Amino acid sequence: MKQGDFDTSLILGTAGHIDHGKSSLINMLTGTNPDRLEEEKKRGITIELGFAELTLPSKRRIGVVDVPGHEKFVRQMIAGATGIDIGMLVVAADDGLMPQTIEHTQIMELLGIKNILVALSKIDLVDDEWLDLVKNDIKDFLATTSYAGARIIPVSSNTHEGKEELLLALDELSAHLDKPHGFEQAFRLPIDRVFTLKGVGTVVTGTLWSGSVATDDILHLYPSNKEVRVRSIQVHSRSVERAFAGQRTALNLVGVDKNEIQRGDTIAAPGTLQERLVFDAYFNYLGKPSSDAAFISGARVHINHGTKEVLGRILLTNNQEALAPKESSFVQIRLEEPLMVRAGDRFIVRSYSPVHLIGGGNVLFTEPSHRTKLSTEELNFLEASLQGKTDDTVFYYLKSQTLPLGTAEIAKSLDLANKEVQASLDALLKQDALVKIDINAKALYMDKNQLSDLLARFEKQLIAFHHKEPLKHGISDAALRDLIDKRLSLPAFGALLLRAQEMGLAEINEEGAIVHPQAGIGAKQAGERTKETMYSAIHADGLTPPLSDALIKELGLDSQLAMRMLRQLAKEGRLERIAVDYFVSKENYLLALEKTKKLIEKHGFADMALIKDELGFSRKYAIPYLEHLDATGVTIRKGDTRVLR
């Protein structure tokens, strides 16, 4: 589905001072009064968000959001401005620039709204000379913003003068816009209204930020993570089967009551959002009204994101203590209650008390550790993320993480689509900037230099292990993984171990333990000495050597190493393990076995007394010996006697 395959894919948002005629202009353009509350109509000001739909001369339809202009309703203005593609700054000709004109313009800039025009309203109330003065004031003001050169269209809601020019200007702006941001991403809609309709049930509305939604889709409400189903969809009072990014959308939901949802919640595709209490960001500090006061690191503020506002603190990075007005910085934001932010989102910052707009910024990374000191790799990563350079973002993220990661893991951490990350990984591989590590059907990626450093840690940790434990014959894979980096999955560790073996940095011994090829030689030699010492002692004592614990103590050996060597001797076939702690040499065992068979053949059976006399056993050795013969299928027990099987 392409953007051109559906209507109302772009949102026009109004902005401007109270009583400058925003709602009247929308009514003139659309035939719809966006003031939906009786109180709004009585007072003549917009309190809540208002919505309408505008058909342009090209027959293209765009959604319209009318936002409050009064200073007490800035929070609603921010909620309405979120998701806007075109801003219409309304300035009354009889008033000119006013405080909310400036504040709303700043909010549009901070939210990344790039396309605006100015509707110079109420021109029927002023003469031409005054109109020119106001126009020049607006041009001078816009020149100090990112909107320098924006068109200014004189218009009157009373006489409809300038209406056609305004519609054509809006048509021209919308025709040159790309498809809405997030068109191909997962569905996400911040909720700005929730209500119930008799016979219909729970309804939520909002501007669809990304993706699309269809009837019968299963979605999740965040932060509650409650599962809901979409019964029906409307886009500007028209029933549709699917709504798309950029559209004003109403969803009738099944499985949730109105009192379980509130403005500020988000509805999204299952598993695509997480609560975030901490995130890294780029913060633009505008300053406080009529003040040159600096922003102090750690200050408590109001954070507005989407349709929600929470309290939090902004911490400047790398030992910065303050920001002067108009300065910017990478920051870490720590919230008092969670937001459902994703990398790339915009937010607005207002001072704690008194509440004033003081800045805003970009969400850059939603999975940071608690830290304000940034490494070079972290700074490069955040800079690339800010600039939207996906290849560099992926590259520096991998460098900052210092371990191999798969495509899906990277995409999840960076809030990017899998195919977008994979394209960057493929490009970086072609540039020889990364190394690809294959694990069965999965591929992991890592910076070349950091892979070399990680493999060097195999050698370093193995040498340290052998130095600390000279008698141990190796270390397990799980133990070595924990020494190198506990974040490594065991499959990833296994792939790295294979590379370390190929480079001669590690090897796996006969027992499956990991050793260093050179540093492990001393332990191997010690093991061989222990093994031969024990074999000689056991063989010399015939069928009645000391049991293992006593033998190890008698010989003054390391118990763990000695037991390992006993098991190794049995595995090699040089010892026969009669019981858990009773070993005899294979040579002596075979002699005893031959004598036992002849004894049974002579008497037709063998009992404890005959065995003890024939082999010189005490009861301590005779019982486990006979049980061993039964267990290995040489004899069968009948009462107190044994016969050959």
Steps between C-alpha positions, in 0.01 A plus 500: 500500500641838403425833655312612191259209539316668787381845609546709814857380547636836612412715800470879500530653844415853606713703735478849638386732776156484661221671307703539181233315303636146463166325548319751277752441222452124522124548495536714187729249325324179598144590597564331837515680833790332684381633837312192621432593864214728606742687727724569201212635296378719786842638590622527142832332572623151428552295816535150356637379170264545206499300179379548145574387145600728215454429129758695298456627142686192372233288676769379739358471852704583809416480868487816709580533871401822673695551820442734795668838494462605864817472708321273752436246224855459369495133603205438265680699231802269528276194481336638187825604334639149533462330164444819298646511147408861413472785747270796444610785724204733543577865581218755533571813298352727769719349775822395328756275665407395855657275769321181391590571138867474595452209739300294251758565230772375735297189576457426128876538450580274795258234372674499164212645295686621191221636282294801607322800361353805674132585476481873570139509622241774563631721222154653468564678831812696392614731220769419246772702673451316829483169314841565343648582842372173648626306197848642546496420873409139418776476235757635746386252765507202262852598392617413854353149469534205267193630313665797330328564168176322588203633301269753665141489371265788600151362561166586660254248643225760479537608135680183375763727341819296444319167543589369153863612529528328840352175364736505200800564728400205722451285191845589371663424835327163539577396142873519567503311828633147525284229648450538876790408728477140612274393213676161479557454874285312751162646590504764779234752603527729805151540646365854538132413565313204647122472529210258470214504252170332572475177305862530387720483810846638568652736243848653495625768261836642403734575213639174364875543546626199307395187314139409431211328676214288366174370644544188717868580565622399846676791670645583842427797721808648664612530772243244628594255219133399487397314184212644296336435164398760243129469427476793259696802373405850398707769331320834532157344551541263205511128569806333349652153509853632556657824624854615421780711647412868499124455528274623777358169617224375730512137612207313652665250737383166638637368830548820695283748691529877478622524859800280413634756250605861537637771279875451479477123457618350172347224292745307284588171337569228762855486633616819329519736799662493841471724802803726523609679814839598358608604151779689327400809305611823337363798693450850356475757779308811394529678834234625736264787409661842550804343666854403412508234776698187416359149506662310789580132456260283699216752500149362545276567198177406323559271199228498233507211255213425267185554702657438841684714754721370781756642741868422473853633520740595222866421565764657279782273383878502528532727802289787364336683786277745312367612162454864400185596305512384134761234584456126442649182640480124512320412823358212696138538606380313810124490548283467808246292307549322170447618145461280192778673305686370196820628343419782259208635703481868593416639843431837659647622830330743736640633825379346825361813665387741380421300187647652183621358171880477527600259226467159344693243310546164334490154656821326388538177699248327725717229662787688668662419830490765773800712410583853394864444400497402133777310324620605155301214346185603688537862388549392139197272528275775638624749239424254218158429647426873522595551135295199388801324345391140538826337385705706746240447775524122462881508476559714808233315697688174441826670602338630819365155592833312450339161429355327193129556437241378252280709271184463710683592823646814344168601344316459830753707692508778239123506434563432131348254254691172450539555126635852558765367740587210271557739209742698717679185615543383141639840400743499795618149410576618145704784651692242706393689815339197667555128536220248453492201734276210394327287765295233330231695311561823691756770425663727757690819424784677674757773444825349368730656758271414788479140381880483519489645852231252606697204365811627679300480824466123444877468519533744790234326711633151427855598596368660820296186575800268460712730715238500776410129471821328381372151583160534331485348158276766337194721543139447389350704217241663730768601754729644232206685338423666835863610534504650149153663483183372667291675233617246239247229420650151517450450121684827434772394743529168318552674166767726651668201665524332160677810366731504802590134432572576134735779613678276751372696799306214658440128465267238642660206681393135518263576784318776311656778710653812346874557541764728360728307261818616675394615844307176550809283447607528864158387616506215249842389620386520862200290409717238332729482803203462733347235275817286492558536873151377577512217250826372641369509858172327410669232290760429769228426758335232286130456569498688830635850442384784728163643402528820295470762779752316717735447207493869399570605858778241535669625181448869588323582172254772399161331542326651196792429270547148644133406454510633146804285429333190650208546265742556212688174583172310505398658168835395351442142622798491735286485815179310575255693712351242739300752706474877536825523698659160422736467205738217405737471206351331197779242507423399860127501433533260205711263711236507777222446246675192360547354848134566585373322188717192570384496861133495397562235235671278764235536771195584287464823693695753704407657830659765719727254684636341180566839337677637809722193523578483128574869443623607843211744546357648813123543508555873433626418149318173433147646511556778239703257285215246486241773438715627215506151344120488522467849349732423208323172416775260605300335779145460626419510869301207643441547870841542658687344206602599147492290183629585154246663274 
